[in-house]
Amino acid sequence: MADGSLYAWWCCALGWALALVAADGFLVDITYVESAVAKGAVCLDGSAPAYHLARGSGSGENSWLVHFEGGGWCNNVTTCLQRKRTRLGSSKEMATQIAFSGILSDTPDDNPDFYNWNKVKVRYCDGSSFTGDVEEVDPATKLHYRGARIWQAVMDDLLAKGMDKAENALISGCSAGGLTSILHCDRFHDLLPPAARVKCLSDAGFFINEKDVAGVGYIAAFFNDVVTTHGSAKNLPPSCTSTLPPGTCFFPQNEVKQIQTPLFILNAAYDSWQVIIRGVP
Ligand SMILES: *[C@@H]1O[C@H](CO)[C@@H](O)[C@H](O)[C@H]1NC(C)=O
């Protein structure tokens, strides 16, 4: 349950439901960011990071929607080794095409606001909501904890493909990807032209720091392990890490008040993953 797969299933249900009503979406090819490898910006297994890009057109030509894939986290060597062999830890395991639907749809009736924007789905293969950066690679496990480097390498690649001329830009994401949108919100804004309108959207990414039914702070310990394993502290917003322990800065409740960029939070009051992980029968 800790890998958040059930949650990822649930939180994207709205997008999938819309996709079923409309069409199956349109298929978009994968782009491997090969230039990232030399910078050490790689997936858990050392493979190149990846995204899918559908070019904008017409009035959407200079508008960019960058959506981060979700899929829980890995918090220690054991869980990261498990993940390394899957599409959430290796671009070698990713499907080379995925369907864009919901907020990524290109159909005006389904997606009136963003259908003709440049639309990007950034694949998730680091297990840290794109926050990790550990230089050392253990020769025994060959695990790379480099999520923050991936984030930067992907952004650099998109800026070079025209995002540097963005007039409108939105980052979004679901579950662990929704948390990514929060943790990188102001940093994303900083990359774009000063005149650009920039906003952030988190879908089911507001994980709360609450004890479980047994009175144990499981999620707090889990996030603390994620931050420690991935060396995330230096990549979390300094406005939080300057006053609180880094592990607690993975919780949006300790971030959102200081975020300067407009941030829209979408979260169910009875979020099934957050209920289940606390052991509620
Ligand atoms: C790794 O994390 C998982 C999930 O929290 C836990 O069950 C396991 O005991 C941990 N393993 C080690 C070696 O710490």
The ligand as a Tripos MOL2 file, in Angstrom:
@<TRIPOS>MOLECULE
LIG
   14    14     1     0     0
SMALL
NO_CHARGES

@<TRIPOS>ATOM
      1 C1         11.5920   -0.3340    3.7890 C.3       1 LIG1
      2 O1         10.3290    0.3030    3.7980 O.3       1 LIG1
      3 C2          9.2460   -0.5920    3.8500 C.3       1 LIG1
      4 C3          7.9790    0.2280    3.6660 C.3       1 LIG1
      5 O2          7.8640    1.2440    4.6280 O.3       1 LIG1
      6 C4          9.2970   -1.3530    5.1660 C.3       1 LIG1
      7 O3          8.2230   -2.2640    5.2200 O.3       1 LIG1
      8 C5         10.6190   -2.0710    5.2610 C.3       1 LIG1
      9 O4         10.7370   -2.6790    6.5420 O.3       1 LIG1
     10 C6         11.7910   -1.1310    5.0520 C.3       1 LIG1
     11 N1         13.0060   -1.9010    4.9480 N.am      1 LIG1
     12 C7         14.1350   -1.5700    5.5510 C.2       1 LIG1
     13 C8         15.3020   -2.4720    5.3030 C.3       1 LIG1
     14 O5         14.2230   -0.5920    6.2710 O.2       1 LIG1
@<TRIPOS>BOND
     1     1     2 1
     2     1    10 1
     3     2     3 1
     4     3     4 1
     5     3     6 1
     6     4     5 1
     7     6     7 1
     8     6     8 1
     9     8     9 1
    10     8    10 1
    11    10    11 1
    12    11    12 1
    13    12    13 1
    14    12    14 2
@<TRIPOS>SUBSTRUCTURE
     1 LIG1         1 GROUP 0 **** ****
